[in-house]
Amino acid sequence: MDFWLTHTRQDISACTALELGSRNGRLSLWLALQGARVICTDVDQLREGAIEEHQVRGVSNLIEYESVDATCIPYQNHFDIVVFKSMLGAVGGISGKVAQSNAIMEMHKALKKGGELFFAENLIASPLHQTLRKKFVRWGVGWRYVSVEEMAEFLSPFSKVQYRTLGFAGAFGRQEIQRKALGILDQAIFNRISPERWRYIIVGVATK
């Protein structure tokens, strides 16, 4: 989120936004707390409690809810911001690389000219990550992780793309406290010395 705020040229307080693959509604909450009007969507129902959290935080008047398939978005030239986190892998796990590319094209279509796509996605990462995911992550086999090169290919219709890759050790934590501790190591050491193709997160802003 810090990366998005640093690199966006949008006035979030005055924008219209679409969150895809929401599940828990947290990115919609984040945008609405800054004044954006948001359509919060998932292909399935949101997790229990998501809408209630928006109500408790006092932003439910800024958020609408719809069921939207990211590969077939029913909007064109409509939004200032489209945002997703950890969604392309699920799309690809069902329908492959072509569906992932199509989802990005649909996001591009849904944005106004000059609008921005905020994205954060899990990368294929190192051979060690790939092996451990298959053994210890219950969705690891059915998830299609993307490479940095594939993301560049998917985002090629955009006029400008700014991104950062990060994370190596943090993925190996089994509990939140372990992930946080390993994340500190990533910030101090591994984000600087690990090859880009070994990192497991890509975050960025793409401008239409």
DALINPE-V709774 format. One record per helix or strand of 2 or more residues. SS is the DSSP state (alpha for helix, beta for strand). FROM is the first residue (numbers start at 0). TO is the last residue. If there is no record, write none. Layout:
ss = (SS SS)
from = (FROM FROM)
to = (TO TO)
//
This chain:
ss = (alpha alpha beta alpha beta alpha alpha beta beta alpha beta alpha alpha beta alpha alpha alpha beta)
from = (1 11 15 25 36 49 59 62 78 87 110 126 147 159 169 175 195 200)
to = (6 13 18 32 41 55 61 66 84 109 122 135 156 165 171 192 197 206)
//
